[in-house]
Amino acid sequence: MTDKERVILIGVETNQEENFDRSMEELASLTQTAGAKVVDCVVQRRPKFDPKTIIGKGKLHELGILCDNLQADLVIFNHELSPRQSQLIDEVITIPVIDRVQLILDIFALRANSREGKLQVELAQLDYLLPRLVGQGKNLSRLGGGIGTRGPGETKLETDRRYIRNRISAIKKELKKVEAHRKRTRQQRQSNQTFQIGLIGYTNAGKSTILNLLTQAQTYEKDELFATLDPLTKKWRLPEGMEVTVTDTVGFIQDLPTQLIHAFHATLEESQEMDLLLHVVDASSSDRKEQEQTVLDLMDQLDLNQLPVLTVYNKADKIDREQFVPTLFPYVLISANQSSGKTELNEAIKKQLFEIFTPYSKTVTEEQGQLIEQIKRETLVVSIDYQEENHDYLIKGFAQENSIVWREENKEEKE
């Protein structure tokens, strides 16, 4: 087993910076998720960032000595470095230096599995690296690889800017094809009148666990940041028989790099087509309210705030339920790791469907068995009563406007 990369984290706490400690803790978690070991965390307090090197000149030289003493392999800044800042820091620090954005990009490169996910990550990496090639030789040509080098070929990046620009154009064309295919799939789901549920939330809130709870999808779930990147859609049948789809998406994070919002726009755009969003929140997190706000702000940017939302407070097994005070409504408090979680979530989703759907009452003859099955699949059936005097069934339930119930009704009116 290869030794983990030894990493020093750097943060500057300014007077304007809020939630600094949380941001640094998150940086450490991101570093561990990328497979490295944090050997030290250096914090400098100053009124504002040094415009040339983020940290002051003296602190930068101290950092160089610390890197030698701790035999560090990499330095990660908690702040996005401009191309010029990276170059000036590289002149003093003898080991590779990256920033928070590159670290997140690197994790995305590790996690992406689908063709689309890999293309989106590569596009984000190339867009970010193109203006930063000057002075990046030692970063990009490291033979052993490591954080900040996963993804596109390092030698090409260093020697051929034209190659990068051509590659960016090629990826964009390829992504348009993939997005067109995704759009056709979405339209097909909509034409099939399938109700669509989307999972959104802060990274590591438990979205994949909830997808597995409902659908037995067996997706990758682990207590780490960005466990899921590629959107995954699975069918789920409610206990009453109604079939819906559930889509898992990439987790949001504080200060999500703009390159990634653009790169994963198609992934997040999937959520715009949903009929109901489940906003999954880690109820046990000490930064719960800030994480909620991060997701709400990104939902606003993506025009998702017009959709019905049920907040799913997860990880109830890690808190005192009696002391829990929700901040978002409507909500349900569950533990996706406990058997009762599925029942509680089922009931909460059903309650939302009652709010979204329109009640109906439909009479179906004995001979229309196929229609009865279709009504069960497309609507939320509350009761089916056999009426002996007419030899037919009276079905009551709730349905969305384009469901089989209303289509049959319109057909009967025309006839």
C-alpha positions in Angstrom: 0.0 0.0 0.0 1.4 3.4 -1.0 1.9 6.0 1.6 -0.7 8.8 1.7 0.4 12.2 0.4 1.4 14.5 3.3 -0.5 17.8 3.0 -0.3 21.2 4.8 -3.5 23.2 4.8 -3.3 27.1 4.6 -6.1 29.5 5.6 -6.3 33.2 6.1 -8.9 34.5 8.5 -9.9 38.1 7.6 -12.3 40.4 9.4 -14.8 39.8 6.7 -14.7 36.0 6.7 -17.6 34.2 8.3 -17.6 30.5 9.2 -13.9 30.4 8.8 -13.4 27.4 11.2 -16.1 25.4 9.5 -14.5 26.1 6.1 -11.1 24.9 7.3 -12.7 21.7 8.8 -14.4 21.1 5.5 -11.0 21.6 3.7 -9.5 18.9 5.9 -12.4 16.5 5.1 -12.0 17.2 1.4 -8.3 16.4 1.7 -9.0 13.1 3.4 -11.7 12.3 0.8 -9.0 12.8 -1.9 -6.9 10.1 -0.1 -4.3 12.3 1.6 -3.2 12.9 5.2 -3.2 16.4 6.8 0.1 16.9 8.7 -0.4 20.5 9.7 -2.9 23.4 9.4 -1.5 26.9 9.2 -3.8 29.8 9.9 -2.9 33.5 9.5 -5.1 36.3 10.9 -4.9 39.5 9.0 -7.3 42.4 8.0 -7.3 41.2 4.3 -5.6 38.8 1.9 -2.1 39.7 0.7 -2.8 40.6 -3.0 0.4 38.9 -4.2 0.5 35.7 -2.2 -2.6 35.5 0.0 -0.4 35.1 3.2 2.3 37.6 4.0 5.8 37.4 2.7 7.3 36.3 6.0 4.6 33.7 6.6 5.3 32.3 3.1 9.0 31.8 3.9 8.0 30.1 7.2 5.7 27.9 5.2 8.6 26.9 3.0 10.7 25.8 6.0 7.7 24.0 7.5 7.3 22.0 4.3 10.9 20.8 4.6 10.6 20.0 8.3 7.4 18.0 7.9 8.4 16.4 4.6 5.2 17.5 3.1 4.2 16.5 -0.5 1.6 19.2 -1.1 0.2 22.5 0.1 -3.5 23.3 -0.2 -4.8 26.9 0.2 -8.4 27.3 1.4 -8.8 30.2 -1.0 -8.9 30.3 -4.8 -5.5 31.4 -6.1 -5.2 33.6 -9.2 -2.7 32.6 -11.9 -0.3 35.3 -10.7 -0.6 34.3 -7.0 0.1 30.7 -7.9 3.2 31.7 -9.8 4.6 33.9 -6.9 3.9 31.2 -4.3 5.6 28.6 -6.5 8.8 30.7 -6.6 9.1 30.2 -2.8 7.5 26.8 -2.0 9.5 23.9 -3.5 6.6 21.4 -3.5 3.4 21.6 -5.5 0.7 24.1 -4.3 -3.0 23.9 -5.2 -6.1 25.6 -3.9 -9.5 24.5 -2.7 -11.0 24.6 -6.3 -8.3 22.2 -7.6 -8.8 19.9 -4.7 -12.6 19.7 -5.3 -11.9 19.2 -9.1 -9.6 16.4 -8.2 -12.2 14.6 -6.0 -14.7 15.0 -8.8 -12.2 13.3 -11.2 -11.9 10.5 -8.7 -15.6 10.0 -8.3 -17.0 10.4 -11.8 -18.0 7.1 -13.3 -20.2 7.9 -16.3 -19.0 9.1 -19.7 -20.8 12.4 -19.1 -19.4 12.8 -15.5 -15.9 12.3 -16.7 -16.3 14.8 -19.6 -17.8 17.4 -17.3 -14.9 17.0 -14.8 -12.3 17.2 -17.6 -13.9 20.4 -19.0 -13.9 22.0 -15.6 -10.2 21.1 -15.0 -9.1 22.3 -18.4 -11.0 25.6 -18.0 -9.4 26.1 -14.7 -5.9 25.1 -15.7 -5.6 26.9 -19.0 -4.8 30.4 -17.6 -2.6 28.9 -14.9 -0.1 27.0 -17.1 2.8 29.4 -16.6 5.0 28.2 -13.8 3.0 25.0 -13.3 5.7 22.7 -14.6 6.5 20.9 -11.4 2.8 20.5 -10.6 1.7 19.1 -13.9 4.7 16.8 -14.7 4.9 15.0 -11.3 5.6 11.4 -12.2 3.7 9.8 -9.3 0.5 11.6 -9.9 -1.4 12.6 -6.7 -3.9 15.3 -5.8 -4.2 18.0 -8.5 -2.9 15.8 -11.3 -5.8 13.4 -11.8 -7.7 13.8 -15.1 -6.3 15.1 -18.3 -2.7 14.3 -19.4 -0.2 16.5 -17.7 2.5 16.6 -20.4 0.0 17.8 -23.0 -1.3 20.5 -20.6 2.2 21.9 -20.1 3.4 21.8 -23.7 0.4 22.5 -25.9 -2.2 25.2 -25.2 -3.7 24.7 -28.6 -4.3 21.0 -27.6 -6.3 22.2 -24.6 -8.4 24.6 -26.5 -9.2 22.0 -29.1 -10.0 19.5 -26.4 -12.3 22.0 -24.7 -14.2 22.4 -28.0 -14.4 18.6 -28.5 -15.7 18.0 -25.0 -18.4 20.7 -25.4 -19.6 19.1 -28.6 -19.6 15.7 -27.0 -21.5 17.0 -23.9 -24.2 18.5 -26.2 -24.8 15.1 -27.6 -25.0 13.5 -24.2 -27.3 16.3 -22.9 -29.6 15.8 -26.0 -29.8 12.1 -25.1 -30.6 13.0 -21.5 -33.3 15.4 -22.6 -34.9 12.7 -24.7 -34.8 10.3 -21.8 -36.4 13.0 -19.5 -39.1 13.7 -22.1 -39.8 10.0 -22.4 -40.2 9.7 -18.6 -42.6 12.7 -18.7 -44.6 11.3 -21.7 -45.0 8.1 -19.7 -46.6 10.2 -17.0 -44.1 9.0 -14.4 -44.0 11.2 -11.3 -40.4 12.3 -10.7 -38.7 12.8 -7.3 -35.3 14.5 -7.0 -32.9 14.2 -4.1 -30.8 17.3 -3.4 -28.8 18.5 -0.4 -25.5 19.3 1.1 -22.8 16.8 0.4 -22.7 13.8 2.8 -26.2 14.5 4.1 -27.3 10.9 3.2 -28.9 11.3 -0.3 -27.5 8.0 -1.6 -28.5 6.2 1.6 -32.1 7.4 1.1 -32.0 6.4 -2.6 -30.9 2.9 -1.5 -33.5 2.8 1.3 -36.4 3.5 -1.2 -35.2 1.6 -4.3 -32.5 -0.9 -3.2 -30.3 0.9 -5.9 -27.1 -0.2 -4.1 -25.3 3.1 -5.0 -22.0 4.0 -3.5 -22.7 5.4 0.0 -20.0 6.4 2.4 -19.4 9.0 5.2 -17.3 11.3 3.0 -17.8 14.3 0.8 -18.9 14.0 -2.8 -19.6 10.2 -2.6 -22.0 10.7 -5.5 -21.3 12.7 -8.7 -23.2 11.1 -11.5 -26.9 11.5 -11.4 -28.7 8.1 -10.9 -32.4 7.6 -11.6 -34.2 4.5 -10.2 -37.8 3.4 -10.1 -39.6 3.2 -6.8 -43.0 1.7 -6.2 -45.0 3.1 -3.3 -46.7 0.5 -1.0 -50.0 1.6 -2.7 -48.6 0.6 -6.1 -47.8 3.9 -7.6 -44.6 4.0 -9.6 -42.3 7.0 -9.4 -38.6 7.7 -10.3 -36.1 8.9 -7.7 -33.0 10.7 -8.9 -29.8 11.3 -6.8 -27.6 14.3 -7.6 -24.2 15.7 -6.7 -24.0 17.2 -3.2 -23.8 20.9 -2.8 -21.0 22.5 -0.8 -20.1 25.9 0.6 -18.2 28.0 -2.0 -18.9 25.4 -4.7 -16.5 26.5 -7.5 -18.3 28.3 -10.3 -16.5 26.0 -12.8 -18.3 23.1 -11.2 -21.7 24.8 -11.3 -21.2 25.3 -15.0 -19.7 21.9 -15.6 -22.5 20.1 -13.8 -25.3 22.3 -15.0 -26.8 19.4 -17.0 -26.6 17.2 -13.9 -28.3 19.9 -11.7 -30.7 20.8 -14.5 -32.2 17.4 -14.1 -33.6 18.6 -10.9 -35.6 21.4 -12.7 -37.7 18.7 -14.4 -38.7 17.1 -11.0 -42.3 17.1 -9.6 -41.1 16.9 -6.0 -37.7 17.6 -4.4 -36.5 15.9 -1.3 -34.0 18.3 0.4 -31.9 16.0 2.5 -30.3 17.6 5.5 -27.8 16.2 8.1 -29.8 16.8 11.3 -26.8 16.0 13.4 -24.4 18.6 11.8 -23.3 21.4 14.0 -23.5 23.6 10.9 -26.9 22.5 9.8 -28.4 26.0 9.3 -25.5 27.2 7.2 -25.6 24.0 5.1 -29.4 24.5 4.6 -28.8 28.1 3.5 -26.0 27.0 1.0 -28.5 24.6 -0.7 -31.3 27.2 -0.6 -29.0 29.8 -2.3 -27.9 27.3 -5.0 -31.6 26.2 -5.5 -32.4 29.9 -6.1 -29.6 30.2 -8.7 -30.8 27.1 -10.5 -34.5 28.2 -10.4 -35.5 25.3 -8.3 -37.4 27.3 -5.7 -40.7 27.1 -7.6 -40.9 23.3 -7.1 -42.6 21.5 -4.2 -39.9 20.6 -1.6 -40.0 18.2 1.4 -37.1 18.6 3.8 -35.8 15.3 5.0 -33.9 15.7 8.2 -31.7 12.6 8.2 -29.4 11.0 10.8 -32.0 11.2 13.6 -30.2 8.4 15.3 -27.3 10.8 16.1 -29.4 13.4 17.9 -32.0 13.7 20.7 -35.3 13.7 18.8 -37.1 15.5 21.6 -34.7 18.4 21.5 -34.7 18.8 17.7 -36.1 22.1 16.3 -36.7 22.1 12.5 -36.0 25.3 10.5 -37.5 24.3 7.1 -41.1 23.1 6.5 -42.7 20.8 5.5 -40.3 18.3 7.0 -39.8 14.7 8.2 -37.2 13.6 10.7 -35.8 10.1 10.0 -32.7 7.9 10.2 -32.1 6.3 6.8 -30.0 3.6 8.6 -33.0 2.4 10.6 -35.9 0.3 9.4 -38.5 2.8 10.7 -36.9 5.4 8.4 -38.5 4.0 5.3 -42.0 3.9 6.8 -41.7 7.5 8.1 -40.4 8.7 4.7 -43.1 6.9 2.8 -45.8 8.6 4.9 -44.2 12.0 4.5 -43.9 11.7 0.7 -47.5 10.4 0.5 -48.7 13.5 2.5 -46.9 15.7 -0.1 -48.6 13.9 -2.9 -52.0 14.5 -1.4 -51.1 18.2 -1.5 -49.7 18.2 -5.0 -52.3 15.9 -6.6 -56.1 16.3 -7.3 -58.5 13.9 -5.7 -60.6 11.7 -8.1 -63.3 9.1 -8.0 -63.4 6.7 -11.0 -65.7 3.8 -11.9 -64.1 0.9 -13.8 -65.8 -2.2 -15.1 -64.8 -5.8 -14.3 -63.5 -6.3 -17.8 -61.0 -3.3 -17.5 -58.4 -5.1 -15.4 -55.5 -3.6 -17.4 -56.9 -0.1 -16.8 -57.1 -0.8 -13.0 -53.4 -1.8 -13.0 -52.5 1.3 -14.9 -54.4 3.5 -12.5 -52.5 1.9 -9.6 -49.2 2.6 -11.3 -49.9 6.2 -12.2 -52.0 7.5 -9.3 -52.0 7.2 -5.6 -54.9 4.9 -4.9 -56.7 5.3 -1.6 -59.4 2.7 -2.0 -60.8 0.2 -4.5 -64.4 -1.0 -3.7 -66.2 -3.6 -5.7 -69.9 -2.7 -6.3 -71.9 -5.9 -6.7 -75.1 -4.2 -8.1 -73.2 -2.9 -11.1 -70.3 -5.4 -11.2 -67.7 -2.7 -11.3 -65.1 -1.1 -9.2 -65.1 2.4 -7.6 -61.6 3.6 -7.3 -60.7 6.7 -5.2 -57.4 8.4 -5.0 -55.2 11.3 -5.9 -53.6 12.0 -9.3 -51.5 14.5 -11.2 -53.3 16.3 -14.1 -51.8 14.3 -17.0 -52.5 10.9 -15.4 -54.5 8.0 -16.9 -57.6 9.0 -14.8 -58.0 12.4 -16.5 -57.0 11.1 -19.9 -59.8 8.4 -19.7 -62.3 11.1 -18.5 -61.4 13.3 -21.5 -61.8 10.3 -23.9 -65.2 9.5 -22.4 -66.3 13.1 -22.8 -65.3 13.2 -26.5 -67.1 9.9 -27.1 
